[in-house]
Amino acid sequence: MLPEERLATAAHWTAKSLEIAEYFEDARMTSYVLRMHGNELRKANLRGAAVQRLCRAAATAPDDTARAAALPLLARAAGALGNSALFDRVMRETEGLLDSVDHTSLFNPFSLHEIRLRGLVSTGRTRVAMQLVENSPVPTTVVAPQWRVIELVTVAHVQLLADDRTGAARSLDIAIREAVTQRLPHQLQRITRTAGTRLPTQHSTASQLLDRIRREMAA
């Protein structure tokens, strides 16, 4: 897992992978690489390009399984771009596949709940996000461990928007511990931004631990 200042590297190399995948004219491989590249573009804040690649990934997907792998990433990118119409349409389609496609670390009710919360906030529907924040499904073994950290940071953001500093501090304390255990510098960076000046203890702790991980990575 890379810190934000290195995310451009991931976007660069996944772009090179796309050139190779397209050479073989294999729809499944191309869809897979498009969604990986699109997701790295989103993390690097190249949101318009991310949406374009992820739309192609969904369109290229040869079946519902491959499409279900692309749609959650497209929803995240559409939300980050502030495109509420696309975000809502993609979320409806994604949730419509939940009963017909096997769940994965990304395609499952828990991860989709986090994507919905973040997308609602990004598209200006904070009040709706506040109403949904406490209704998170219980994570199962199919959920990747880092998604618990991602969800906690998003929940803390919504809690702060609702002026629930106690709940937000509790969410971030857990997220900090898990982010360090799983070595997730990007999530520690999200935590520092979320905590800001309103939760100085969590901001300071996350910053110090992020610096430690950076030193370890440099060594």
N, C-alpha and C positions, 0 to 999 in steps of 0.2 A: 504494500500500500504506500502510495507516494504523497508527500506534502504538496500543497497547491503550487508551489514554485517549480515543481518538477512535472506537473501535469501536461505541459506542452510536449514533453518528450514522449509520453504515452500516445498523445494524439498524432504525433509525427510518425511513430513506428506503426501504429495501426493503419495509418493512411498507406504506408508501403505494403502492408499486408493485403489491403484492398486491391492494389494493382495486381498482386499475385493471384488472389482469389478470382478476380474477373477473367483472368487469362484462361482458367480451366472451365469457365462457363457452367459451373455447378451452382444451381440456385440455392441449395441449402448452405453451402459454404459461403457463398456471396452474401446471403442474408445474415449469417452469423458474423462475418467480418464487418458488415455495414453496421450492425447494432453495437458491436464492440467499439468501432471507430466513432460512431455517433455519440455513444455514452462518454467517451473520453473528450470529445469536443464540448459536450455539455459541461463536464467538470472543469474544463479550461475556459468556461464562460463564452464560448463561441456558439451561442444558442441557436441562431438562425441556421447555421451550417449543421448543427446537431439535429435539429428538426428535419432538415432536408434529408440527411443520411438515414435517419430512423424511419421516415416515411418510406424511403426506398427499401429499407430492410423489411418492413411490414408488407409492402407490395410484392417483394421478391420471394417472401416466405412460401415454400411449396405446400405447406399444410398447416392445420390449426396449431399443432405443437410449436412449429417454428414461429408462427404468427404470435402466439401467446408469449413467446420469449422476447419478441420485439416490442409489443404494445406497451408494457409497463415502462420501458425506457423511453418510448415516444411520449407517453403521458407525462413523465418527469420533465422531459425537454420542453414540451408544449406549455406546461405550467411555468417553468422557469422563464420562458419567453413571454409569458403573460397572455397567451392565446387561449382565452377561456373556452371558445367554441370548439377548438380542436381538442383541448384537454377534456372537456365533458364528453365529446363523441368517443374519444379513445378509451376513456374510463368505462363508459357504457359497454363498449365492445369487449374490453378486457374482462370485466366482471361477468359478461354473458358467456365467457368460455370457461369459467371456474368449474362448472359441473361436468364439462365434457373433455377437459384436458388434464393430464396428470400435473400435480403441483410440483414446483421446483423451488429453489432458494429465493428466486425473485418473483415467480408467479404463484402467489398464495394470498389468502385474505389478510394476513398480518402485514406483509410488505405493501399490498395495495392500499391498506388503511393509511400507512405513512405517506405514500405517494399522493393520496387524496388530500390529506391534511396540508401538505406542503403546497400542492397545486392550488388549493382553495385560498391560502394566504397570498400566494404569488399573483393570483388573478383577482385580488381585491375582495374576497368573500370571507373575511376574518370571522365574522359573527357565526357563519355556518361551521367553520372549523372549530370554533370554541364549543359549539354544541356537540361535535363529534369526538372531541379529544379524549373523553373518558370511555369511549366505546371500542377500544382497541381489542381485536380478537386475541386470544391466548396464543403465543408463539408455539409452534410444534417443532419436531425434530427436522422437518424439511426446511425451516427458516435458517438462512446463513447467520452465524453468530454476529457478524457486523451489523446486520439489519436491526438488531435490538438496540445497538448504540445509535444508529441513524434515527430510529424511531424516537428514542428518548430525547435527542437533541431537538427534533421537530416538535415533540410534545412540549418541551420546555419553552420553545419559542412561542407557541400558542398560549401557554399558561402565562407568560409575561405579557402578552397582548391583552389577556384577561385580567391583568394586575394581580395574578396569583404568584407572588414571589416565593412563598414557602414551597409551593408545589414545584415551581421551576427549579429552585435550588436543589430540591430532593432529586428531581429527574437528572439534573446535570451532575450531581455528585456520583450517581450510579454510572452515568455515561462516561465520566472521567475515568473511573476505575476500570471499566470494561475497555475503553479505548486504549489505555496503557497496556493492559493485559494482552489485547489483540494487536497492539502496535499499529494504531490507526491515526497517524498524524493529521490527516485531512479532517477527521472528526474532532480532534482537539482544536484545530483551527476554527471549525464551526462552533465549537463550544465557547471559545473566547469571543467570537462575534456575537453569539447569542447572549452571553452573560453581560457583555459590555460594561457599563458603569453601574448598572442596577444590581448586579450580583458580583461585587468585587472579589470576594473570596474564591468563587468558582473561576473567575477570569484569571486571577493570579495563579491558582493551582494548575489550571490547564496550560497557561503560558510557560510555567516552569517545567512541566513535564514534556511539553512540546520541544522546548530547547534541549532537554536531555536526549530525546529521541533523535533530534537533528544531529547532535554531537556524535551519537552512536552510529548513525548512518554515514556521517562524514569519515569516521574512523574506519 
